[in-house]
Amino acid sequence: MIETVICLLSGYLVGSLNPSALISKIKNKNMRAEGTGNLGATNTLLVFGKKYAFLVLLFDMAKSFLALKAVEWIFPTLKWLALATGLCAVIGHCFPFYLGFKGGKGLAAFAGLVLAYKPTLFLFLLVTGVALMFVVNYSFILPFYASAFFAVFVAVYERDVWMFLIAAAASAIIMVMHFGNIKKAIRGEDNKVRDFVKNKLFKSKKK
């Protein structure tokens, strides 16, 4: 019992480490008041640029990836505990206690969890999810598609109630955190994906 508590708590604490908040403090800039207002890779891209966004993306993915893999290595027979620890890392990312329980939306942390759980599934969801997002041209498609597919995959592949419930919890968190994107899309306020990529990722700087 104590081992379970330590693993889950450790996952949450690791997940709560927020590189966006640290960069904001170093740069003396409030990310809450700019861009999307979130402490994640996307808003880091909008506020600080590609270099910092890439570092934040890697860090956020590594949190849940390492949390899951560490427990998997220590307790190789407890797959549910490893997945649950990864889930706690996602929760920590979205709701860090020292930031008033207001962090990022959790997609990068969720991606790290999926990558640690099954790399081939991660690659499949990345390729198909990004392609679908570009076709539909709205960003909310990726998190909703990936999270829903992940829960279904775990249910079918594992055939274990606890594994499914943990995966479903992770999926539900991602959907809830991104629900506002659907509202923005309905109101016509959400950035179109193709325009965003063109203007923010591939737009050359004027000399």
Buried (B, 14 or more C-beta within 10 A) or exposed (E): EEEBEEBBEBBBBBBBBBBBBEBBEEEEEEBBEEBBEBBBBBBBBBBBEEEBBEBBBBBBBBBBBBBBBBBBEEBEEBBBBBBBBBBBBBBBBBBBEEBEEEBBBBBBBBBBBBBBBBEEBBEBBBEBBBEBBBEBBBBBBBBBBBBBBBBBBBBEBBEBEEBBBBBBBBBEBBBEBBEBBBEBBEEEEBBBBEEBBEEBEEEEEEE
